[in-house]
Amino acid sequence: MTTTFEELVTVLEHEPATAERIADLAPSRELALMLARLRMDLGLTQAEFARRAGVSQAYISQLESGIANPSIQKLGRLLRSAGFVFEFSARPANAVDARRAPKPATAPDQPPLAQPGG
């Protein structure tokens, strides 16, 4: 029987040591995805982004693949070169992430539902 990658990850996530390692890597993975998304949203190639930030294209590639972990200073420079500011954010581990929370359903001809407190 062939096991898919997703099935393997699901099995490994339930092993305590592997689950802890996956959790340890989550911030690097999120940073890698955020940088790649930001660069692509700006319509920049890795080489163009690297030139703006004063780093090599290879370094941008390593960042986006999660191989490299930038210093806070270098991350700030990368973001400033793309017209963004760097800010920290933290939330309790069990809090719902608003970016991933389901959006309220609305009928096609109805305005969106008002959000609590808004």
N, C-alpha and C positions, 0 to 999 in steps of 0.2 A: 504494500500500500504506500502511495506517495503522500507525503505530508507537505502542505503548502507552508510558505513562510509565515503567514498570518496564524495558522494553526500552531506552528512551533512557538511563536511569540506568546500566544495565549497559554500554552502549557508552561513555558518558562516563567511567565509573569506570576504564576502561582507557587513557584519555588522561592522561599524566603531570600536566599542569597542573591538570586537573579533579580527578584523584584526590587531589592535594595539597590542593586547596581543600575537597573533601569531608572529608578527614581533619582539616583546620583547624576545620571547623564541628562535628565530632562531639561535642566536650565541651558546646557550647552546646545541641545537640540533645538530648543525654542529660540535661542539667540541666532543660531545658524539659519533657521527658517525665516526669522524676522529680517535679518540682513539681506537674504536672497530676495525676499518679497519686496523689501524697500527698494533695492537696486532695480528689480524688474519693473516695479511701479513707476520708477523714474525714467524707464526706457534706456538704462545704461548697460553696457557690457561690463564684464568683470574688469577688463582693461581700463575702460573709462572711469569706473568707480575707483579703481586703484590709483589712477593718475590724479584724480581729484583729492584723494585722501593722502597721497604721498607714500603709498605702500606698493608692493608688487602685486601683479595679477595673481601670481601663485599664492600669495598670502590671502587674498580675497577668496580664492578657490578653497583653500584650507579652512577658512572661517565658515564658508557656506556648507562645507561637508562635515563640519564639526570636529575636524582634526586639530585646529588651532583654537586656543582660548585667548582672546585679546586682554591686555591690561585695561583697567578702567580708563586710563589716559588715552590709549589707542582707540578704544571703543568710542570715547567722546569725540576724538578727531574724525573717525569714520562717519559718525552721525552728523557732526557739524558740516562736514564736506558735502553731505546730502541735503543740508538745510534743516536738520532736525536738532533738537536739544536732547541731552541725555538726562534721564531722571530715574531714580530708583522707585520701585513699587513692591510692596509685600502684602500678603493677605494670609489669613489662617488657612492651613492646609485643607480643611474641610469646607471652606467657603465655596459657593458656586462662582465659577468664573463667568462674568457677564458676557465675555466674548463667545463662550461656548453654550450659554444658556439658550434654551429654545425661545424663539420669538413668538409673541402672542399671535394666534390665528385670527384672521379677519376675512370677511366675505369680500369678494372682488370689488363690489360696489359700495363698500362701507369704509369709513375712515379708520385708521388704526386705533386700537383701544388705548386709552390714556394709561400711562404707567403710574404705579403708586408713587405719591410724592412729587409728581411732575405736572 
